[in-house]
Amino acid sequence: MKTKRFGVSMDDRLLGKLDSIVKQKGYPNRSEAIRDLIRSALVEEEWNDAAEEVIGVLVIVFDHHRRELSSRLLSREHDRPGDIMATLHLHLDHTNCLEAKIIRGKAREVRRIADELIAMKGVKFGRLIPATAGKNLR
Ligand code: NI
């Protein structure tokens, strides 16, 4: 793909903010930082578009002694194979497990699945990380 250069005007203060992002996050230059900011806005747009297919990563921490919870989580995945594509399971300690689940689908559906799992009794922590299937990113 052809790379084009363009000029951007902004006031000193905003440019200063950009430069501190560049420094803080270790970007090699302003251009790479600006590209990432644009990509991040594009991913956000995907999640606002009902028709767009997205990928999210749901992180949950739960008590595995709640037997019914582990089996409910599992049957949820067997009932609708495909929307939860993969699960990474970590035994944190005697009681707690952490799972990272990769969920693919329309944004609304991915959010619904994440909410459903987070709301289950025994799930102590849950957060959905909105990622992307990547087709709008270069
Ligand atoms: Ni475990």
Boltz pocket constraint, residues with backbone or C-beta under 6 A from the ligand:
constraints:
  - pocket:
      binder: B
      contacts: [[A, 64], [A, 89], [A, 90], [A, 91], [A, 92], [A, 96], [A, 97], [A, 98]]
      max_distance: 6.0
